[in-house]
Amino acid sequence: MTSLLFKCLVSIFAVFFLATTVNANDVIKPIAAVDENSSQWQQTLKTARGQSVYFYAWGGSKAVNDYIRWATREIAQQYRIRLIHVKVTDPSEPVSRLKAENGRTSAIDLMWVNGENFAYLKQQGFLLGNLWTTIPNTAFLAVDKLPITVDFGEPMDGFEVPWGIGQFNLIAEEAVYPQPQLSAKSLLDIAKKNPNTVTYPRPPEFHGTTFLKQLLVDLTEADPRLYQLASQQAKEQLLPALWQYLDQLHPLLWQQGQAFPSSAAEQFLLYQQQNLSMAVSFNPNQWLKEKSAKQISKSSVRRYFTDGAITNSHNLAIPKSAPSPDAAKIVINFMLSEKAQQEKFTGVWGDPSVITALFDEKATMPAHPELHSSWHVLIEETWQQRYGG
Amino acid sequence: MAATIRRIVQIVPLARIRQIALASGWLLVSLISLLPILGIVVGLWPSEQITFADVERLLAYQGLSVSVFMTLFSAIFSTLISLYIAFMVYSQYHLSRRLQSFEKYLAPLLSLPHLAIALGLVFLFSDGGLFFVDSGLPRKGLSTLIIAIVIKEVPFFLLIFSAIGRQLPIKYWLLQGKALGYQDYRCWWFLVFPPLLKQSRLALLAATAYTLSVVDMSLLVGPNIPELFAVSVYRWQSSFAAGDQVLAFWSNALLLILLAVSVFILYAHEKLASIGCKALATKGSRFHIGKINPVFKAWLPMLGLLIAMMVVVFTLWSFGLNWHSSWHSDNFAFTQLSTRLWQDEWLFFALPLQNSLLIGLLAGLLGVAFALLALELQRQKGKYWPDYYWLLAIILPQLSMVLGWQIMHIWSQGGYHSGWIVLSHLPFTFAYAYLVLKGPFQSVEPDYELLAASFGYSPWQRWWQVRFRLLLPAIFMAFAIAFSVSIAQYIPTLMMGAGRVTTITTEAVAIGTGSQQDLIALYVLLQSILPFMAFFVAALLARRFRGSVAGNSMGGGSIG
């Protein structure tokens, strides 16, 4: 469902990203952000005192909710700002509200966003710009180590600030998935040996589409054309491999591929019930956290595809018409602080840090860049045509 | 002379006041009932260029026809099946004096939210379920969805029947039928079913509209190759990728057509059923539907057991039991359970629970009051408007309608407080109160009021002391339903309140999109507490007052 609105910047991004991951000694381009001690930031702190920040964020994860509760206490103590978590079921809810408000004073001060929602909001001019230059802690973002300047092909351009990292991985039973890495072929073998235990969320659910992208990357040996606007020729040459593969895989899936989980959360519940041998996740440390909370079996492990885990960021943005933009900036600044990023990683959530000081290669898996967004749309549409009806 | 003049002076303003009261009554009622139309027009007003070429895009969507057919089928089928089951159960209970006050047993059955029933069902009975009973029920499929909906709708219909039944001289009819030589069950079908069906038409419409547009349940237990239509509509509506908003517009239009089609089917069914009953009755033909009737006596206890099992499972989950807390191993001990989650969350759910209670009380009371007002105004006019008009809030696609309200609310710049939330719940509580009250209201025996008038009661006294009193059992039921409808509202609460006012449902629904089963269970239980209390209290109160039953000596309702 990712939009055609995206411009073809992913190729540049992919090259940039691959280059930087290969050679970490490249010159780091410092981000010119305002200084903590500058009068400008002190002024922001002063005006924001006593304000409330309504933070629209998905409320389905206890780990994330607990983390936001922790941040709320910290922010109240340090800055006298009230952070209020508006728990939404779908990240599109604030987008729909901003569209309805159409520039009038918003009910939203801060939102958790990425992907097509960000692209839409940026294009419509609903977002406050220059976040990277006006928030001090953005200077410490690990832009040289992580793909966090472009959001699904849409350059952030200061309209959103990365908050954490998503990396596609499987949470799986060790006995069934003995190898640390996974290929399309090994997955098919596993499905043959253990029919009815493998599945993926029904595209266009985001995890489901990413699962298909990982398979496509593996089946085409990461063809460079996947990171460019999909041409007719590339489409005809690359996609059939995926469909042939799925034709083989689907009869072996859970419910013989006649039904799919609606979401990653639902698949996770099925995994918990031991109906499935694997679940999918974008949080590289979810398996550890769930294991320590005794939510999944002790024999659960994390698995990722051989070409690396498709990696993206989840981000924070402020609407242009937010009533308390200064306070929202302070919240973002806090969220990027070492303390907050540390707590996010080591606490209940386990979401990897996006700042250089805490960047830890062990916390993340080998990263693989996102495909060009045109492939995203193509995969979803063709999947619907072939298997969805 | 002076006295006469004084009287005339008094009378003129009185008539005036009456006129003003009537006019403002109509104004209020039409405002509330027009809100849904206003909402859908503003909400669906296209913000992008809409062309008919996009209709082709919608029609070309793979699996659309199957999806539309499945959706329509599940909506109509589950409603009618629930209707017939509820009718048979009702007839069984009505026959037995001891079990007549079955309403209070409905309270627990009615108070679990739809999604919780679906969740409970799959976790109890599907493959890998807690009790390892492989019932052959697919984890996701049309049959599971229909069963979950039937479980939820049957008690709802029973409640409606009970409200209607208190105003109908059912015993008298049965006696007459018996005198003519019909067996009990035939009397039920020939004499009781047609009027009961006619009076519960609104409830049928509401149930069908609900099933047509339900998203959360469809996502959890519905089939998804292809997915149900409401899910597709929701996906397009919440997507801002190019072209999806246009698809959302046309799919909403199609959804409206589906709603119209199902209204038509329900009307046709009602006509056919009464013709059929009449034909069978006059032909005196044999049919054996009554033979299986006793089975339905067991329905409520069975359902009660099922719900109790679900509640037990949810409770155990909320205390930390799951598939990995050595349930499978021998050393399982109840000491492993802990109240940690309840303690953790207590601070956070107390306020939402209180908000829910206050909003529900206010929206419920206002809804019932407006429904009575609408009915009374129509009675005075001597003409009742079409049912679907009053039920628009339930029938129209909720997301688009509330989006329209949200846009108007933003125009008004009225801030975000619970008053707006009450207002946004009002069309729903009003519609549900109306659907419960209409049947009983219309069948209040006018003789009583005539009698009261002959004793010199003023119109107001007659209304308040006779009609209102006679309607009390139905009013309690209407309030309980309206209250629980208000508690269950997620979309209006979030969209109008903008997160300023959290209710137990805004919390529960958000939690429900995740995978933390202990927390999901805890919020399911919390969400059920308030409706449970409302239904339970309403059932107890309803027993204390019995409705108006014509042929009074025959109609021994349950007298508390």
Interface residues (C-beta under 8 A of the other chain):
Chain A: M1 T2 S3 L4 L5 Y54 Y56 W58 G59 G60 S61 K62 R69 I84 V86 K87 V88 T89 D90 S92 E93 V95 S96 R97 K99 A100 E101 R104 T105 A107 I108 E116 N117 Y120 R202 P204 Q255 G257 Q258 A259 F260 S262 S263 A264 A265 E266 F268 L269 L270 Q272 Q273 Q274 N275 K294 Q295 I296 S297 K298 V377 Q384 Q385 R386 Y387 G388 G389
Chain B: S47 Y61 Q62 G63 L64 V66 S67 F123 D127 G128 G129 P138 R139 K140 G141 L219 L220 P223 N224 I225 P226 E227 V231 R235 S238 S239 F240 A241 A242 G243 D244 N322 W323 H324 S325 F348 L403 Q406 I407 I410 Q413 Y416 Y490 L494 M495 A498 G499 R500 T502 T506 E507 V509 A510 I511 G512 T513 G514 S515 Q516 Q517 L519
